[in-house]
């Protein structure tokens, strides 16, 4: 279970991410199921340099209070969209013998997508929780349409022939962590 960039900068403030509260609620349900199934939960946080808005320890970098975090969760800190790039995430998964990952979080078209594509390239069975990833409106497209479009793209394309499976939260709860 990989939770990507659910941070205060994106989920708090005057313009939180599309469906922010619903997404966090769904993530909490999914991570609780993963923990009950003894599946590890990785919490990924994007960080910028010391002067940036996501500097480690800054208010924007923090996890929202509404996100359930457990001592057993593993932290991953990244500086680019792909949560595998120059982090220990792939090694941690390999050490545990993990062959399947479930992804959710922020931002659909950037960090979630980059991480999903890398997971597929690494040979991991990759599942996206279709209703618990999100983004913000862009000048050319509303967040709702970005989410819808990205779910379509993941469902109809592949980089390796394995593809990225797109499942709703309830389907994942019934099949992956039952």
C-alpha positions in Angstrom: 0.0 0.0 0.0 1.6 3.2 -1.1 0.0 6.6 -0.2 1.5 9.4 -2.3 1.8 13.0 -1.2 -1.2 13.4 1.0 0.2 16.5 2.6 -1.2 19.6 4.1 -0.2 21.8 1.2 -2.5 19.9 -1.1 -5.3 18.9 1.3 -5.6 22.0 3.5 -5.9 25.7 3.0 -8.4 27.7 0.9 -8.3 25.5 -2.2 -7.8 21.8 -1.2 -7.6 19.0 -3.7 -10.7 17.8 -5.4 -12.7 15.6 -3.0 -10.0 16.0 -0.4 -11.9 14.8 2.6 -13.5 11.9 0.7 -10.1 10.8 -0.6 -8.5 10.9 2.9 -11.5 8.9 4.3 -11.0 6.3 1.6 -7.3 6.1 2.1 -7.9 5.6 5.9 -10.3 2.7 5.1 -7.8 1.2 2.6 -4.7 1.5 4.9 -6.7 0.1 7.8 -7.5 -3.0 5.7 -3.9 -3.3 4.5 -2.7 -3.2 8.1 -5.2 -5.8 9.2 -3.9 -8.0 6.3 -0.3 -7.4 7.6 0.5 -5.6 4.3 3.0 -2.7 4.8 1.9 0.9 4.3 4.3 3.3 2.8 3.6 7.0 3.3 5.3 9.1 0.6 6.0 12.8 1.1 7.2 15.1 -1.5 9.8 17.6 -0.3 11.5 20.6 -1.8 14.7 22.3 -0.8 14.9 24.3 2.5 13.4 27.4 0.9 10.5 25.7 -0.9 6.9 25.3 0.1 7.4 21.6 0.9 10.6 21.9 2.9 10.9 19.0 5.3 9.2 20.0 8.6 7.3 22.9 7.1 3.5 23.3 7.6 2.8 22.4 3.9 5.0 19.3 4.1 3.1 17.8 7.1 0.5 15.1 6.9 -3.1 16.3 7.5 -4.4 15.4 11.0 -7.3 13.5 9.4 -4.9 11.0 7.7 -4.5 7.9 10.0 -0.8 7.2 10.5 0.6 4.3 12.5 4.0 3.7 13.9 4.4 0.7 11.6 4.0 2.8 8.5 7.2 3.4 6.5 8.1 6.9 5.5 9.4 7.6 2.0 10.7 11.1 1.1 11.0 12.0 -2.5 12.1 15.1 -4.5 10.5 14.3 -7.9 7.2 12.8 -9.0 8.3 9.2 -9.1 8.3 7.8 -5.5 10.9 5.2 -6.6 13.4 7.7 -8.0 16.5 7.9 -5.7 14.5 6.5 -2.7 14.7 3.1 -1.0 11.1 2.2 -1.9 12.0 -0.5 -4.5 14.6 -2.0 -2.1 12.1 -2.1 0.8 9.5 -3.8 -1.4 12.0 -6.3 -2.7 13.3 -7.1 0.8 9.7 -7.9 1.9 9.0 -10.0 -1.2 6.2 -7.7 -2.3 5.1 -8.2 -5.9 1.9 -6.1 -5.9 1.3 -2.5 -4.9 -1.8 -0.5 -4.5 -1.5 3.2 -5.0 -3.5 6.2 -4.0 -3.0 9.9 -3.2 -2.0 13.1 -4.9 -1.5 14.3 -7.8 -3.2 12.0 -10.2 -1.5 13.2 -13.4 1.9 13.7 -11.9 3.2 11.8 -8.8 0.6 9.0 -8.8 1.0 8.5 -12.5 4.8 8.6 -12.4 4.9 6.1 -9.5 2.4 3.8 -11.1 4.4 3.7 -14.4 7.7 3.0 -12.5 6.0 0.3 -10.5 4.8 -1.4 -13.7 8.3 -1.0 -15.2 9.8 -2.7 -12.1 7.6 -5.7 -12.8 5.2 -5.1 -9.9 1.5 -5.9 -10.2 0.2 -2.3 -10.0 -3.3 -1.3 -8.8 -4.6 2.2 -8.7 -7.5 2.9 -6.3 -9.6 4.7 -8.9 -11.7 6.8 -6.4 -9.0 7.7 -3.9 -6.5 9.6 -6.0 -7.0 13.3 -6.7 -5.5 16.5 -8.0 -6.4 20.2 -8.3 -8.0 22.1 -11.1 -5.7 23.2 -13.9 -6.2 26.2 -16.2 -7.2 23.8 -19.0 -9.1 21.1 -17.2 -11.1 20.5 -14.0 -9.7 18.1 -11.5 -12.7 15.8 -11.8 -11.9 15.4 -15.6 -8.2 14.8 -14.9 -9.0 12.0 -12.5 -11.5 10.5 -15.0 -9.1 10.8 -17.9 -6.2 9.3 -16.0 -8.3 6.3 -14.9 -9.1 5.8 -18.6 -5.5 6.1 -19.7 -4.3 3.6 -17.0 -7.0 1.2 -18.0 -6.2 1.3 -21.7 -2.4 1.5 -21.9 0.7 -0.3 -20.7 4.4 0.2 -20.7 5.3 -3.4 -20.3 2.3 -5.4 -21.3 1.3 -5.9 -17.7 -0.5 -2.6 -17.4 -1.9 -0.8 -14.4 -5.1 -2.2 -13.0 -7.7 0.4 -12.0 -10.1 -0.7 -9.3 -12.6 1.2 -7.0 -11.9 1.2 -3.3 -14.7 -1.3 -2.5 -13.4 -3.7 -5.1 -9.9 -3.5 -3.6 -11.2 -4.1 -0.1 -13.1 -7.2 -1.3 -10.3 -8.7 -3.4 -6.9 -7.5 -2.3 -7.3 -7.1 1.5 -10.3 -9.4 2.2 
